[in-house]
Amino acid sequence: MSGFAFTPGSAPDNGKHIGVVVVDDEPDFARGLARLVASRFAEAQVEAVLSGKEALRILATRPVQLMITDLRMPEMGGMQLLAEALKLQPDLSMVVLSAYGTIETAVEALHAGAYDFLTKPIEPEQLFRVAAKGLERSRLLEENNRLRQILSQQDQGEMVGEGPAMHKLRQSIAAVAQSDYTVLIRGESGVGKELAARLIHRLGTRAARPFLAINCPSIPENLLESELFGYVKGAFTGADKDHQGLFAAAHTGAVHLDEIGDISLAVQTKLLRCLQNGEIRPVGSSESRNVDVRVIASTNQDLEACLHNKTFREDLYYRLNVLTVTVPPLRERAEDIPLLARHFLQRTCVEMGLAEKEMEPEVLQWMSSCPWPGNVRELQNFVRRMTVFCAGARMDMALVRTVLEGSGRANLAPERGRGPKIPPAAYKEAKAEVVNAFTLEYVRDLLTQTRGNVSEAARISGLSRVALQKMLSRMGEHAATFRALGALEAGDARDAKSPDDGAP
């Protein structure tokens, strides 16, 4: 019998299967390693097999989260198994083992898609750390797939989110949409109050009627009244014709007054008359006209404090606060951040005409841990910046660090609520970056010294010509470039030794 299954403990509460496969052609080592992994991860079904073909048969029949495979095996080696296994299950975390570990082999395995690389003999604690991170990576990738499926099924005109706070918000919006009463939407800046207002209108009885919105603080105080209620010709300098205001244009529909808490007391008085009597009077006119408009107001202000400070009329407050909807800040629905980030990424790629991009699980996990004081708007802007600076198809933590440094936010401390702190690189990423930087500098120095002579460079470095040429190809370097530079330097040296043509 070539397979050895270890299933200690009970299944996790969520009922999901967690599969681990150990692949090694030495039966005792395979059994021992599988037993070691099973002793630490009681919720996992750990199976030991003796060949790559047996491992592929398992992958073809059921999901596996983690595979630990030896590099050198008869018939099918670890690198070939790595390629075939990822074709069957792209989200599989693969850990490659070797008794002949070198930097080149490790880098090659990581570039081929391996999650990590370990050398024999294996320290148990190191194995446990790598296995735990590999299982967590697979869990995050499965969550990514779930989020992608939710987004594909969700109406993008709705507020994105699946957590309890969003379910409660949707229930509130659906309830207030069924009436024509005035609604006050409350919430911090950037939480999506305007989207909530549009949803209330879309779900209500006036959905087919006009919906007009105005950001009150963006209009100068002396112009806001005329924008809301209109004006007649000659009302003031430049009023060369009658102008229909927002309320008249939205007749039988709805008006969204965004950031209502920032309007002046004078405009509050005019607005109160409109809400009380359902009539408006254009600036410069002596006549009023009736309008049928549902008012949906929103604010990030503490209106109760404004009442106390006498900066907001109490009678207007009670006219507006008939029905209240509160949009929660992003920190109270952190479980929705991965879904929102994916939504914004898809939208940004469409806006920029780019092919679809993906976020690494570590990026989504980091985003979920950030406070985002600017709420959904800040998250959206951060995703936009990442998309602009992402040269490839996948967004990783290196890109996150680049964007944070470029925006001057690398040293902001999240515990103060001022923004996400730059995350440290994961061990594997940091190691790969250091190895790649060292390899690039070493090969450039080597070929500069040998003037592009690959054979001489291979002799000096102790590498084979094939290995050196693979490095050059992977780094986008060409030996011919160094030969040309060498020839140029040699020519300059000859020119320096010869007299000038114009010398006596």
N, C-alpha and C positions, 0 to 999 in steps of 0.2 A: 504494500500500500504506500503510495507516494505522497499523500496529503495527510497532514496532521492538524486536527482542529482543536483549538483551545477556547472554551466559552465559559470561563468562570463568572460568577456573579449573575445578577439579573439584568434584563434589558432596561435602558433608561425609560423614564416616565413617559417621554413623548412617543415611545414605540418605534422610533426610527432605527433601522439597522445600521450598525457601524462596523465596517469590514476592514480588516488589516490582513495583508498577505505578505509572507516572508518567503523569498526565493533564494535558494542556495543549493548547489549540487552536492554539498556535504550534508548527509542526513542528520548527524549529531548536532552540527552547528545550526542547521535550520530549525530543528526541534527546540534546541536550547534558547535560541533567539526568540522564537515564537512564545515559548513559556515565559521568558523574561518580560516581553511586551504585555502578555496577558496578565501577569502578576500586578502590573501597574494600572492597566486600563480594563477594569472589570466589566465595563459596559460593552466592550468590543468583542467581536468574534474574530479570533486570530487563527489564521491557517498557514501552515508551512508546506511548501511544494518544492520539488527538486529540479524543476526546469522552467524555462521561459514559456514553453508551449503550454504547460499545465497552468501557469499563471494567466495566460491569455484566455484559456478556456473558462476560468473563473470569471474574468472580466466580462466575457461575452454573455454570462448568465445572470449576474447580479451586480449591484453597485458596490464598489470598494472605495474607501476614502484614502487609505494609505498603503503603499507597497514599498517594501524594503528589499532591494535586490543586490546580489553580488555582481561585480563587474565582469569577472572572468568565469565563464561557464561554457561547457561544451554545447555544440549545436547552435544555441542562441545566447549571445553575450548580453551583458546588462545594457549596453548602449542600444542594441537592436531591440531588446525588450522595451526599453524606455520609449522609443519611437512608436512601436506597435501598440503599446499600452495606452499612450496618450491619444492615439487615433480612436480607440474604443471608448475611453472615458477621459475627455480633455481636462476635467477638473480633478483628476487623480493627483495626489501628492506622492511623488516618487523620491525615495532616498536611495542613493547608490553607495554600495560598500566596496572597498578594495583593500587588499593587503599590500598594494604597491602604489600608495597614494602619492601623487605629485601635483604641483600647482597646475600644470598644463591639463592633466586629466580631470581635475576638479572643475576647472574653468570650462573645459569642453562639455562635461556633463551638465553643468548649470546652464550653459548656452543652449544645450539640446532640450532643455525643459525640466531637468531634475530640480526638485525642491531643495535638496541639500546633499552633501557628500560626506561620508564618514570613512575613516580608515580603521582597519583591523590591527590589533585587538581593540574591541569597542568597550569604552567605559560605560557602565549601566546608566549613570546619571546623565551623561551626554546623550545617550540613546533616548532616554525618557524625554529630555528637553526637545530634541528634534522631532520625536514622534508626536508629542503634545502639540507642537507648533504646526506640524503637518496636518494633524486631524482638525485643528482649529481653522487652518487655511481652507480645507475642503468644506468645512461647515459654512464658512463665509461665502465660498463660491456657490454652494447650494442656495444660500440665502439670496445671493445676487440673481440667480436664475429665477427664484420665486418672485423677486421684485420686478424683474424684466417681464414676467408673465402678467403680473398685476397691472403694470403700466400699459401693456398691450391691450388689456381688456377695459381699462379705465377711460372714462370720458375726460379728455384733457381740458375741457372747459370747467371741470369741477376742481375743488381744492384737493390737492394730492395728499394722501395720508391714510393709514389704516389703523392707527392707534386709538385708544379709548377717547382721548381728547378730541380727535377729529370726528369720531362717531358721534360724540355729544354735540359738537358744533354743527354737524350736518342735520341732526335732529332739530336743533334750535332754528336753523335756517329754514328747514322745511315747514316748521310750525308757524313762524312769523310770516312766511310767504303767502299763507292762505288768507290773510286779511289785508285791508288797505290802511291800517293804522301806521302812524309814523314810527320809524325804527331808529334806535341809536346803537351804532356798532362801536364797541370799545376795544382797545388793544394797543400795544406798544407800536412804535414806528416800525414798519417793515414786515408786519405779521400777515398782511394780505386782507386788509379791511375793504379795499375797493373790490377785490374779487368776491368777497362775501356779499357786498352790496349788489353786484351784478347777478349773483346766484339767487338772491332774494327776489330780484325783479324777474329773472328768467323762469323761476318756479311759480310766480304769482299769476293773478288773473290779468295783469296788464302786460304780460310778456310780449305781446305783439305790438305794443305801443312804444313810443320813444323812451329811451333811457339816456339822460344827459348827466354828465358829471363835471364838477368843478372843484379844483383845489383852492380853497379859500385863501390861505396865506400867500399863494403865488400871485394874487391880484392885488395891486395897491388899493389901500382903503378908499381913496376917492373915486376909484373906478369900479369897485366891487358891487356897489349898489346898482349902477347902470348895467353891469353884466348880468346881475340876477333878475332885475325887474325891467330892463330896457330903458330907452329914453326917446324923446320926441325931437324932431328937427328944431334946431335953435336953442336947445336946452343949455348948451355950453359951447365954448369955442371949439370948432371942429365938428360939431353935430350937424352935418349938412343934410341928413335925412333921418327918418325914423329908424330905430333899431329895436328889434324884438329881443327881449331878454330871455334868460334861460328858462324861467318858469313858463313863459308864454310858448316857447318852442316845445316844451315838454308836456303841453296840455294833453290830458287823458293818460299820460304816462307817468314816469318817475324821475325825480332829481336826486342825485347823490351829492351832498354837501360834505366834501372831505375836509377833515380837520376843522370842524365847526367851532371848536373851543378857542380858535385863534382870531375870530372876527371881532371887530370893534363894537362897542356898546351902541353906537349909532346904527350900524347895520343890523344889530340884534333887534333893535326896536322895530325896524321895517320888516324883518323876517317874522317877528312875533305876530304882527298884524296879518301877514300872509297866512300863517298857520291857524290863526284864530278865525278869520273870516273867509278864507279861501279866495282872497282878492289881492291884486297887486296894483301899484300906481307907478308908471314909468317916470323917470326923472324928467322934470319940466312939464309934466302933464297935470291938469286939474281934475282928471277923471280916472276912476279905478275900473278895473275889469276883473271878472271872475275867472279863476283857473281851477282846473281839476287835476291836481298833481299829488302823487304820493311822495313824501319826503323821507329819504333814507340818509341820515347824518352819521358821520363817524368822527372819532377823536382819539388822540393818544394822551390828552390832557386829563388831569384829575379834576373833573368838573365840580366836585364837591368842595375842593380847595379853592377853586375859582369863585364859587358862590361866597365862601367865607371871605375872600379877598375883594369882593365886590367887582370882579372883572367879568362876571357872567351873570346875566339876568336870571333870577330865580324862576320867574314865570315862563321864560323861554325854555329853561331846563326841564320843567315839568311837561311842557308841550312836546318837547323832543323825546323825552324818556318814557314814552308810552310802552314800547316793546324794546327790550335790550338784548343784544347778542354780543358776547365777549369772545374775541378770537384769541386763543392762548398763544403765548410766546413760544419760540422754537425750543427753548430749554425745557419746556414742560411736555414736549412730544418728541424727544430725541429719537424714539424708535422710528419716526418717519423720515429722519434725515437721509438715510441711504436711498429711500424711494424718491425723495425730492431731488437729491443730487443727480440721480439717473435721469429724472424727468428734465431737469435743467440742461444736462449734458446733451440729451437727444434734441431738445429744442435749439440749443446753441449750434449744434452741428448742422441742423437744417437751415438756420439763419445764415450761417457762414458758408453754406454749400459744401460741407465737408463730409467725407465718409464717416460712418458710425464709429465712435470710439468707446473704449471700455475703461472702467476704473478698477484698479487692483483692489482686492478685498481689504488690504491694509489701509488703503486710502479712505474707503468708506467707514472703516472702524475708527480711524482717527477723526474723521469729520463728525461722527456720532458723539465723540467725547469732547468736542469743542463747545464753548458757551454761545457763540454767535450772537453778540449783543445787538447787532443790526437785524437779527431774525432772518426770515426767509429771503429778504432782499439782499442781505449781506452774503448769504450762502449762494444765491444765484450769481452775484457778481464775482465771487471767488471761483465758481465753476466756469464762468465765462473767461476769466483770466487764465485758468488752467488750460482751457480749450485753445486759446490763442497761442500759448507757449508750448503746447504739446505737438512735437514733430512727428511722433509715431501714432500707432493705433491704440496704445495702452497708456494709462496715466498711473504712475507709481509715486512712491514717497519722495524720490529724488526730485520729481517735478513739483511736488508740494513745497519742498524746501526752497526750490528756485523761485516759485511764485511768491512765497512769504518774504524772502530776502529782497526780491525786486520791488515789493510793495512797501518795504520799510517796516514790516510787522514781525520780523523774526524774533525780537526780544520781548514782545508783549506777553504779559503773564495772564493765563486764563483764570487764575484764582481771583484776580481783581475784576474779572468780567470785562476786560478791555480787548479781548480778542484771542485767537488761538496761538499758542506758543509753538515755535518751530519744533517739530518732532525729531528725535534722534533717529539715525538710520538703523534699520534692522541689522542684526549681525551679518546675515548672509549678504545683504546689499552692501554694507560697509566693506566686507571682505572682498567682494567682487570688484568694487570701485578701486580699492587699494591695489589689488592684483592687476587689474586692467591698466591703471595708471603706471605702475611699476613696469609692466611688460612693454607698454608703448614707449616709455622713456628709454628702457634698456635696449630695445630693438633699434630705435632711432640712433642712439649713440653707437651701437655696434655697427650698423650699416654706414654711418658717417665715417667711422674709423676705417672700415674696409672698403669705402667708396663704392658701396653697392654690390660687392662681391659676395654672393650668397654662400658659396662653398667655403670661403675663408671665414665668414661670419659663423657658419655652422661649426667649423673646426674650433674656433675660439670659444664659443658658447657651450660646446658639448651637446648641442641639439642636432637632430638630423635635418637635412635640407628640406624634407617634406614638412616636418614640424614647423620649421622657420617660415616656410612659404605659407602654411596655413595661418600662422600668426599674422603675417603681412596682409593676407587676404581678409582676415577677420577685422583688422584695424583699418583697412582701406588704404594701406601704404603700398608703394611699389619700389622694388629694388632699382628700377631704371631711374627713378627720381634721384636717388642717392648717387648713382653712377654719373648722372649729368652734373650734379652739384660737385662731385669730385673732379670731373673734367674741367669744370669752370674754375675751381680753386687752383687746379694745376696750371691752367692757362694764365690766371692772374699772377701766380708765382713766377712764371716765365717772363711775363711782361714786366714785372718788378725788377728782374735781373737784367733785362736788355735795355740799352740806352734809348731815349726818346728819338723819334724820327727827325725832329728838328734840331737835335743837339749838334754842335760843331765837331 
